[in-house]
Amino acid sequence: MDIIKVSSKSVPQKVAGALANLFRESIDEVEMQAIGAGALNQAIKGIIIARGYVAPTGKNLVCTPAFSDILVDAEERTAIKLIVEAK
């Protein structure tokens, strides 16, 4: 599964473009990772914008949130994992 890492400084339009391009390549499921409220905000905006990009193809985006423990600089952090599917 492809992983898109989103930070609070990510541009939502670029996140949306990355998502839409993966779905155009016939990938049906993408994982997004965000640490912190700002990063999660940018990720959600990206999903909303990407939904508009893929809607004309007849696909709808479905998002499943989950927690994920990851290592950042040898320190364990809890990230929000968003599994985005095109259905």
Backbone as a chain_set.jsonl record, in Angstrom:
{"seq": "MDIIKVSSKSVPQKVAGALANLFRESIDEVEMQAIGAGALNQAIKGIIIARGYVAPTGKNLVCTPAFSDILVDAEERTAIKLIVEAK", "coords": {"N": [[0.85, -1.17, 0.0], [0.553, 2.219, -0.809], [2.046, 5.023, 0.866], [1.321, 8.217, 2.023], [2.825, 10.858, 3.53], [1.839, 13.437, 5.618], [2.305, 16.763, 6.639], [1.933, 19.587, 8.893], [2.602, 21.691, 7.347], [2.107, 20.962, 4.785], [0.743, 21.463, 1.538], [-2.622, 21.528, 0.835], [-3.706, 21.228, -1.807], [-1.623, 20.011, -3.165], [-1.391, 17.614, -1.783], [-3.866, 16.56, -2.439], [-3.53, 16.305, -5.218], [-1.513, 14.347, -5.301], [-2.882, 12.183, -4.166], [-5.033, 11.869, -6.018], [-3.594, 11.264, -8.35], [-2.501, 8.758, -7.678], [-4.839, 7.25, -7.505], [-5.676, 7.417, -10.138], [-3.823, 5.813, -11.324], [-4.825, 3.312, -11.061], [-4.72, 2.383, -8.467], [-6.311, 1.315, -5.592], [-6.319, 1.811, -2.89], [-4.94, 3.88, -0.431], [-2.638, 4.864, 2.07], [-2.517, 7.398, 4.468], [-0.449, 9.348, 6.574], [-0.431, 11.26, 9.528], [0.84, 13.453, 11.961], [-0.229, 15.109, 14.668], [-2.539, 17.884, 15.13], [-2.552, 19.944, 13.173], [-1.382, 18.712, 10.947], [-3.223, 16.679, 10.489], [-5.448, 18.213, 9.811], [-4.603, 19.331, 7.329], [-4.38, 16.973, 5.866], [-7.04, 16.035, 5.798], [-8.263, 18.134, 4.381], [-6.934, 17.76, 1.963], [-7.972, 15.271, 1.176], [-10.657, 15.944, 0.784], [-10.47, 17.759, -1.355], [-9.319, 16.07, -3.291], [-11.389, 14.287, -3.639], [-13.141, 15.747, -5.198], [-11.612, 15.806, -7.519], [-11.57, 13.107, -8.405], [-14.234, 12.426, -8.625], [-15.58, 12.886, -11.166], [-14.876, 10.572, -12.541], [-16.501, 8.674, -11.594], [-15.887, 7.571, -9.185], [-15.903, 7.352, -5.617], [-14.489, 8.64, -2.649], [-13.563, 6.963, 0.281], [-12.89, 7.13, 3.686], [-11.033, 5.712, 6.301], [-10.262, 6.079, 9.591], [-7.466, 5.542, 11.847], [-5.253, 4.688, 14.581], [-1.671, 4.765, 14.717], [1.482, 3.561, 15.661], [4.6, 4.984, 15.298], [8.128, 5.39, 14.534], [10.019, 8.261, 15.095], [12.87, 9.962, 14.713], [14.169, 8.123, 16.482], [12.288, 8.015, 18.474], [9.234, 6.986, 19.794], [6.134, 7.708, 18.382], [2.664, 8.61, 18.235], [0.66, 8.354, 15.493], [-1.905, 9.524, 13.289], [-3.554, 7.444, 11.166], [-4.867, 7.402, 8.017], [-6.84, 5.585, 6.0], [-7.503, 5.626, 2.736], [-9.867, 4.886, 0.365], [-10.845, 4.243, -2.999], [-13.947, 3.921, -4.272]], "CA": [[0.0, 0.0, 0.0], [1.31, 3.461, -0.868], [1.892, 5.876, 2.045], [1.551, 9.652, 1.856], [3.038, 11.487, 4.835], [1.348, 14.813, 5.563], [2.694, 17.598, 7.785], [1.095, 20.781, 9.043], [3.017, 22.636, 6.315], [1.741, 20.427, 3.472], [-0.264, 22.229, 0.798], [-3.721, 20.598, 0.571], [-3.864, 20.965, -3.235], [-0.584, 19.046, -3.56], [-1.802, 16.34, -1.19], [-4.98, 16.1, -3.271], [-2.969, 15.879, -6.499], [-0.822, 13.071, -5.089], [-3.931, 11.165, -3.983], [-5.757, 11.667, -7.272], [-2.704, 10.575, -9.29], [-2.422, 7.347, -7.299], [-6.096, 6.598, -7.876], [-5.703, 7.331, -11.609], [-2.935, 4.698, -11.683], [-5.567, 2.094, -10.726], [-4.506, 1.971, -7.082], [-7.611, 1.485, -4.951], [-6.201, 2.083, -1.469], [-3.757, 4.671, -0.082], [-2.548, 5.196, 3.491], [-1.964, 8.711, 4.773], [-0.019, 9.462, 7.965], [-0.369, 12.632, 10.024], [1.128, 13.576, 13.391], [-0.655, 16.408, 15.163], [-3.803, 18.432, 14.634], [-2.329, 20.702, 11.942], [-1.151, 17.762, 9.858], [-4.501, 16.012, 10.219], [-6.273, 19.2, 9.113], [-4.153, 19.404, 5.939], [-4.703, 15.691, 5.235], [-8.486, 15.993, 5.537], [-8.516, 19.063, 3.277], [-6.447, 17.104, 0.754], [-8.935, 14.226, 0.792], [-11.86, 16.623, 0.281], [-10.16, 18.29, -2.688], [-9.113, 14.914, -4.176], [-12.709, 13.721, -3.942], [-13.629, 16.512, -6.343], [-10.838, 15.435, -8.702], [-11.888, 11.761, -8.893], [-15.684, 12.254, -8.764], [-16.035, 12.733, -12.556], [-14.609, 9.211, -13.036], [-17.494, 7.788, -11.006], [-15.387, 7.003, -7.94], [-16.103, 8.101, -4.386], [-13.435, 8.337, -1.695], [-14.004, 6.55, 1.606], [-11.748, 7.292, 4.586], [-11.111, 4.986, 7.56], [-9.195, 6.552, 10.478], [-6.914, 4.609, 12.839], [-4.003, 5.118, 15.204], [-0.498, 3.997, 14.31], [2.698, 3.92, 16.38], [5.725, 5.061, 14.373], [9.369, 5.924, 15.096], [10.497, 9.518, 14.527], [14.124, 10.304, 15.405], [14.352, 7.128, 17.552], [11.273, 8.254, 19.493], [7.942, 6.447, 19.362], [5.066, 8.711, 18.327], [1.373, 8.107, 17.769], [0.201, 9.067, 14.307], [-3.229, 9.197, 12.761], [-3.463, 6.773, 9.874], [-6.115, 7.496, 7.257], [-6.849, 4.671, 4.861], [-8.414, 6.213, 1.765], [-10.203, 3.94, -0.706], [-11.677, 4.716, -4.098], [-14.991, 2.907, -4.521]], "C": [[0.899, 1.238, 0.0], [1.008, 4.318, 0.358], [2.226, 7.312, 1.673], [1.684, 10.234, 3.255], [2.692, 12.967, 4.713], [1.803, 15.545, 6.819], [1.768, 18.81, 7.852], [1.441, 21.827, 7.986], [2.708, 22.144, 4.898], [0.653, 21.281, 2.84], [-1.39, 21.264, 0.405], [-3.914, 20.258, -0.912], [-2.824, 19.953, -3.73], [-0.873, 17.664, -2.99], [-2.913, 15.733, -2.039], [-4.475, 15.593, -4.618], [-2.262, 14.543, -6.381], [-1.83, 11.936, -4.941], [-4.613, 10.835, -5.311], [-4.884, 10.931, -8.287], [-2.568, 9.099, -8.957], [-3.702, 6.611, -7.689], [-6.243, 6.483, -9.39], [-4.839, 6.186, -12.117], [-3.539, 3.349, -11.314], [-5.219, 1.537, -9.36], [-5.803, 2.279, -6.338], [-7.532, 1.859, -3.484], [-4.873, 2.781, -1.183], [-3.799, 4.949, 1.418], [-1.915, 6.578, 3.631], [-1.6, 8.726, 6.24], [0.089, 10.923, 8.339], [-0.09, 12.598, 11.518], [0.756, 14.998, 13.806], [-1.904, 16.931, 14.466], [-3.634, 19.179, 13.321], [-2.133, 19.79, 10.74], [-2.449, 17.04, 9.483], [-5.438, 16.94, 9.456], [-5.896, 19.267, 7.632], [-4.493, 18.113, 5.192], [-6.184, 15.616, 4.865], [-8.848, 16.935, 4.394], [-8.081, 18.439, 1.95], [-7.408, 16.033, 0.257], [-10.189, 14.862, 0.194], [-11.625, 17.149, -1.137], [-9.999, 17.143, -3.69], [-10.436, 14.263, -4.556], [-13.324, 14.429, -5.146], [-12.9, 16.159, -7.628], [-11.261, 14.081, -9.277], [-13.378, 11.532, -9.111], [-16.147, 12.122, -10.216], [-15.782, 11.341, -13.156], [-15.588, 8.196, -12.448], [-17.034, 7.15, -9.703], [-15.691, 7.938, -6.778], [-14.993, 7.701, -3.426], [-14.031, 8.051, -0.33], [-12.778, 6.537, 2.505], [-12.005, 6.544, 5.894], [-9.966, 5.446, 8.454], [-8.745, 5.467, 11.458], [-5.683, 5.241, 13.467], [-2.883, 4.215, 14.734], [0.695, 4.482, 15.126], [3.861, 3.875, 15.4], [6.945, 5.62, 15.105], [9.773, 7.182, 14.346], [11.713, 9.923, 15.344], [14.332, 9.425, 16.645], [13.387, 7.336, 18.715], [9.936, 7.741, 18.973], [6.872, 7.527, 19.469], [3.777, 8.029, 17.873], [0.918, 8.989, 16.617], [-1.246, 8.677, 14.021], [-2.997, 8.596, 11.389], [-4.836, 6.868, 9.218], [-5.992, 6.573, 6.057], [-7.932, 5.179, 3.919], [-8.609, 5.223, 0.637], [-11.061, 4.619, -1.741], [-12.674, 3.615, -4.42], [-15.963, 3.417, -5.56]], "O": [[1.89, 1.29, 0.728], [-0.125, 4.35, 0.839], [3.272, 7.591, 1.087], [0.77, 10.121, 4.071], [3.184, 13.662, 3.823], [1.702, 15.017, 7.926], [0.931, 19.02, 6.974], [0.661, 22.75, 7.753], [3.013, 22.83, 3.923], [-0.249, 21.763, 3.526], [-1.135, 20.28, -0.289], [-4.251, 19.121, -1.241], [-3.111, 19.139, -4.607], [-0.626, 16.654, -3.65], [-2.902, 14.535, -2.324], [-4.942, 14.564, -5.106], [-2.392, 13.693, -7.262], [-1.656, 10.861, -5.515], [-4.75, 9.668, -5.677], [-5.377, 10.064, -9.009], [-2.523, 8.266, -9.863], [-3.647, 5.472, -8.152], [-6.873, 5.543, -9.876], [-5.078, 5.649, -13.198], [-2.825, 2.347, -11.261], [-5.401, 0.344, -9.113], [-6.333, 3.385, -6.445], [-8.551, 2.192, -2.877], [-3.816, 2.335, -1.632], [-4.86, 5.235, 1.974], [-0.909, 6.884, 2.992], [-2.334, 8.19, 7.07], [0.625, 11.733, 7.582], [-0.697, 11.821, 12.255], [1.359, 15.967, 13.344], [-2.272, 16.487, 13.379], [-4.484, 19.066, 12.438], [-2.648, 20.055, 9.653], [-2.732, 16.821, 8.305], [-6.146, 16.498, 8.551], [-6.776, 19.26, 6.771], [-4.853, 18.155, 4.015], [-6.54, 15.191, 3.765], [-9.651, 16.58, 3.53], [-8.77, 18.572, 0.938], [-7.632, 15.905, -0.946], [-10.722, 14.366, -0.799], [-12.48, 17.001, -2.01], [-10.49, 17.234, -4.815], [-10.586, 13.748, -5.664], [-13.946, 13.8, -6.002], [-13.488, 16.203, -8.708], [-11.308, 13.916, -10.496], [-13.756, 10.534, -9.726], [-17.034, 11.313, -10.488], [-16.397, 10.974, -14.157], [-15.52, 7.007, -12.759], [-17.719, 6.277, -9.169], [-15.729, 9.158, -6.937], [-14.596, 6.536, -3.394], [-14.888, 8.788, 0.159], [-11.739, 5.994, 2.13], [-13.052, 6.712, 6.52], [-8.804, 5.228, 8.113], [-9.523, 4.597, 11.848], [-5.138, 6.214, 12.945], [-3.103, 3.052, 14.395], [0.897, 5.688, 15.268], [4.089, 2.858, 14.747], [6.817, 6.244, 16.158], [9.861, 7.181, 13.119], [11.597, 10.198, 16.538], [14.634, 9.93, 17.726], [13.65, 6.876, 19.826], [9.552, 8.032, 17.84], [6.722, 8.174, 20.505], [3.811, 6.994, 17.206], [0.806, 10.207, 16.751], [-1.73, 7.635, 14.462], [-2.315, 9.185, 10.551], [-5.842, 6.462, 9.799], [-5.13, 6.768, 5.2], [-9.118, 5.169, 4.25], [-7.644, 4.77, 0.022], [-11.899, 5.462, -1.42], [-12.289, 2.508, -4.797], [-16.913, 2.719, -5.911]]}, "num_chains": 1, "name": "protein.A"}
